[in-house]
């Protein structure tokens, strides 16, 4: 198993000397499912933005998917972004495009032909259980369905790494559980998942490695692999959380 994320004394400061993260060192292996925990302002989102190079380090080093980010030129950012899927609390769907078109857009912008796109899109919509909504528009969907479209768009290119920044923040507990179940299925297919969340019910009932942040610093790295309340439905041939 190889390392997909490695940070060494990673520090980022915003203008006016506002701290983003400070001296964060960690390593995440391919295939891991990792929670990123902490209160608002703890540095979770700043760390995620650094991982997909929306922000740049002030000092230290950060390697993602084999690329040293401080050495990555802007013209080569597409190489990193092709390896990463990103899901936000706000769904950021295009309201004038259907579910199918929203997912297709993620492939079109990297130059994949319509003929090659079609089977990937249908496979991904089936995975997120939205194939029957392919021709609906975002405003015709529930919040949970819109988030599943956003996840489909993030994974349709089969990224190595999925970064999810509070993806259940706007959802009720039952829908949050469904989104988490989906993220778990994606992880089981081989994608590394880093999930920033405040949903401690999910964290405590389904235990994976926990990275806790406070005031921009990594204060705890706890490896928890107890199965918690993960169950398997033999009729549906799928995992679920109770």
C-alpha positions as CSV (number, residue, x, y, z in Angstrom):
1,X,0.0,0.0,0.0
2,X,1.4,3.4,-1.0
3,X,1.0,6.8,0.5
4,X,-1.5,9.1,-1.3
5,X,-1.3,12.1,1.0
6,X,1.8,13.2,2.9
7,X,2.2,16.5,4.7
8,X,5.4,17.6,6.5
9,X,5.2,20.7,8.7
10,X,2.6,22.1,6.4
11,X,1.7,25.7,7.2
12,X,-0.5,28.2,5.5
13,X,-1.3,31.7,6.5
14,X,-4.0,33.9,5.0
15,X,-3.6,37.6,4.4
16,X,-3.3,39.8,7.5
17,X,-1.5,36.9,9.2
18,X,-4.7,34.9,9.7
19,X,-3.7,31.3,10.5
20,X,-5.0,28.6,8.2
21,X,-3.0,25.6,9.3
22,X,0.3,25.3,11.2
23,X,2.9,22.6,11.2
24,X,0.6,19.8,10.2
25,X,2.3,16.5,9.5
26,X,0.4,13.4,8.5
27,X,0.3,10.5,6.0
28,X,-2.7,8.8,4.5
29,X,-2.4,5.5,2.7
30,X,-4.3,4.5,-0.5
31,X,-7.7,3.0,0.3
32,X,-8.1,4.6,3.7
33,X,-11.3,6.2,5.0
34,X,-10.4,9.1,7.2
35,X,-12.5,11.5,9.2
36,X,-11.3,15.1,9.5
37,X,-12.8,16.5,12.7
38,X,-12.8,19.9,14.5
39,X,-15.0,22.9,15.2
40,X,-15.6,25.7,12.7
41,X,-12.4,27.6,12.2
42,X,-10.2,24.6,13.3
43,X,-8.5,24.4,9.9
44,X,-10.4,21.5,8.3
45,X,-11.5,23.4,5.2
46,X,-8.1,25.1,4.9
47,X,-6.4,21.7,4.9
48,X,-8.7,20.4,2.2
49,X,-8.2,23.5,0.0
50,X,-4.5,22.9,0.2
51,X,-4.9,19.3,-0.8
52,X,-6.6,20.2,-4.1
53,X,-4.4,23.3,-4.4
54,X,-7.0,26.0,-4.2
55,X,-4.6,27.5,-1.6
56,X,-0.8,27.4,-1.5
57,X,1.5,26.5,1.4
58,X,3.4,29.2,3.2
59,X,6.0,26.7,4.3
60,X,6.5,22.9,4.7
61,X,5.6,20.3,2.0
62,X,2.5,18.5,0.8
63,X,2.4,15.6,-1.6
64,X,-0.9,14.4,-3.1
65,X,-1.3,11.5,-5.6
66,X,2.5,11.5,-6.1
67,X,2.7,15.2,-6.9
68,X,4.6,17.7,-4.7
69,X,2.2,20.6,-4.6
70,X,4.7,23.3,-4.1
71,X,6.4,22.3,-7.3
72,X,3.2,21.9,-9.3
73,X,2.8,24.7,-11.9
74,X,-0.6,26.3,-12.5
75,X,-0.7,25.0,-16.0
76,X,-0.3,21.4,-14.7
77,X,-3.0,21.7,-12.0
78,X,-5.4,19.7,-14.3
79,X,-3.1,16.6,-13.6
80,X,-3.9,16.9,-9.9
81,X,-7.6,17.6,-10.3
82,X,-8.0,14.6,-12.5
83,X,-7.0,12.4,-9.6
84,X,-9.2,14.1,-7.0
85,X,-13.0,14.3,-6.6
86,X,-14.4,17.1,-4.4
87,X,-17.8,17.3,-2.7
88,X,-18.9,20.3,-0.8
89,X,-21.7,21.1,1.7
90,X,-23.3,23.3,-0.9
91,X,-24.1,21.0,-3.9
92,X,-22.9,23.5,-6.6
93,X,-25.0,21.9,-9.3
94,X,-25.8,23.8,-12.5
95,X,-29.6,24.5,-12.3
96,X,-30.1,24.7,-16.0
97,X,-28.7,21.2,-16.6
98,X,-30.3,17.8,-15.9
99,X,-28.8,15.3,-13.5
100,X,-27.2,13.5,-16.5
101,X,-25.8,16.7,-17.9
102,X,-24.4,17.8,-14.5
103,X,-22.5,14.5,-14.3
104,X,-21.5,14.6,-17.9
105,X,-19.9,18.0,-17.5
106,X,-17.2,16.7,-15.3
107,X,-16.1,14.4,-18.2
108,X,-16.6,17.0,-21.0
109,X,-14.2,19.5,-19.4
110,X,-11.4,17.0,-19.5
111,X,-12.0,16.2,-23.1
112,X,-13.7,12.8,-22.9
113,X,-15.9,12.1,-25.9
114,X,-19.7,11.8,-25.6
115,X,-19.6,8.2,-26.8
116,X,-17.1,7.3,-24.0
117,X,-18.9,9.4,-21.4
118,X,-22.3,7.7,-21.7
119,X,-21.5,4.3,-20.1
120,X,-19.5,5.9,-17.3
121,X,-22.3,8.3,-16.5
122,X,-25.0,5.6,-16.4
123,X,-22.8,3.3,-14.3
124,X,-22.1,6.2,-11.8
125,X,-25.8,7.2,-11.6
126,X,-26.7,3.6,-10.9
127,X,-24.1,3.5,-8.1
128,X,-25.6,6.6,-6.4
129,X,-29.1,5.2,-7.0
130,X,-30.2,8.1,-9.3
131,X,-30.5,6.5,-12.7
132,X,-34.3,7.1,-12.7
133,X,-33.7,10.8,-12.1
134,X,-31.2,11.3,-15.0
135,X,-33.5,13.7,-16.8
136,X,-34.6,15.7,-13.8
137,X,-33.3,19.1,-13.0
138,X,-31.8,20.0,-9.6
139,X,-34.8,21.9,-8.3
140,X,-36.9,18.7,-8.8
141,X,-34.7,16.8,-6.3
142,X,-34.5,16.6,-2.5
143,X,-31.4,17.8,-0.8
144,X,-30.1,14.3,-0.3
145,X,-30.6,13.5,-4.0
146,X,-28.8,16.7,-5.0
147,X,-25.9,15.7,-2.8
148,X,-25.8,12.3,-4.5
149,X,-25.6,14.1,-7.9
150,X,-22.7,16.1,-6.6
151,X,-21.0,12.9,-5.5
152,X,-21.6,11.3,-8.8
153,X,-20.1,14.2,-10.6
154,X,-17.0,14.0,-8.3
155,X,-16.4,10.2,-8.9
156,X,-17.5,9.8,-12.5
157,X,-13.8,10.2,-13.6
158,X,-12.8,7.4,-11.1
159,X,-10.5,9.5,-9.0
160,X,-8.0,8.0,-6.6
161,X,-8.9,10.4,-3.9
162,X,-12.3,11.8,-2.8
163,X,-12.3,14.9,-0.5
164,X,-15.7,15.7,1.1
165,X,-16.1,18.9,3.0
166,X,-19.1,18.7,5.4
167,X,-21.3,16.9,2.7
168,X,-24.1,16.1,5.2
169,X,-24.1,19.5,6.9
170,X,-27.5,20.5,5.3
171,X,-29.1,17.1,5.6
172,X,-31.3,15.4,8.2
173,X,-29.9,12.4,10.1
174,X,-31.5,9.7,8.0
175,X,-30.3,11.3,4.7
176,X,-26.9,11.9,6.3
177,X,-26.7,8.2,6.9
178,X,-27.5,7.4,3.3
179,X,-24.8,9.8,2.1
180,X,-22.3,8.2,4.4
181,X,-23.3,4.7,3.2
182,X,-22.6,5.9,-0.3
183,X,-19.2,7.3,0.6
184,X,-18.4,4.0,2.3
185,X,-19.3,2.0,-0.9
186,X,-17.1,4.3,-2.9
187,X,-14.2,3.7,-0.5
188,X,-14.8,-0.1,-0.8
189,X,-14.3,0.2,-4.5
190,X,-10.8,1.5,-3.9
191,X,-11.1,5.3,-3.6
192,X,-9.4,6.9,-0.7
193,X,-11.9,9.1,1.2
194,X,-11.2,12.1,3.5
195,X,-14.4,13.3,5.1
196,X,-14.6,16.5,7.0
197,X,-17.6,16.3,9.2
198,X,-19.4,17.5,12.4
199,X,-21.6,14.5,12.4
200,X,-20.3,12.7,15.5
201,X,-23.2,10.2,15.5
202,X,-21.8,8.7,12.3
203,X,-18.2,9.0,13.5
204,X,-18.9,7.2,16.8
205,X,-21.1,4.5,15.3
206,X,-18.9,3.7,12.3
207,X,-15.3,4.0,13.4
208,X,-12.4,4.8,11.1
209,X,-9.2,6.8,11.6
210,X,-9.9,10.2,13.0
211,X,-7.7,13.3,12.5
212,X,-8.8,16.1,14.9
213,X,-7.8,19.7,14.4
214,X,-7.9,22.8,16.6
215,X,-6.7,26.3,15.9
216,X,-5.1,25.2,12.6
217,X,-3.1,22.4,14.3
218,X,-3.5,18.6,14.1
219,X,-4.1,17.7,17.8
220,X,-5.0,14.0,17.5
221,X,-4.5,11.1,15.0
222,X,-6.5,8.2,16.3
223,X,-6.9,4.9,14.4
224,X,-10.3,3.3,15.1
225,X,-11.2,0.2,13.1
226,X,-14.0,-1.2,15.2
227,X,-16.9,-2.2,12.9
228,X,-19.4,-0.2,14.9
229,X,-23.0,-0.6,13.6
230,X,-22.1,-1.6,10.0
231,X,-24.5,-4.3,8.8
232,X,-24.9,-6.2,5.6
233,X,-28.2,-6.7,3.8
234,X,-28.0,-10.1,1.9
235,X,-31.1,-9.3,-0.2
236,X,-29.8,-6.0,-1.4
237,X,-26.2,-7.3,-1.3
238,X,-25.0,-4.0,0.2
239,X,-23.7,-2.5,3.5
240,X,-25.8,-0.2,5.6
241,X,-25.5,1.6,9.0
242,X,-28.1,1.3,11.7
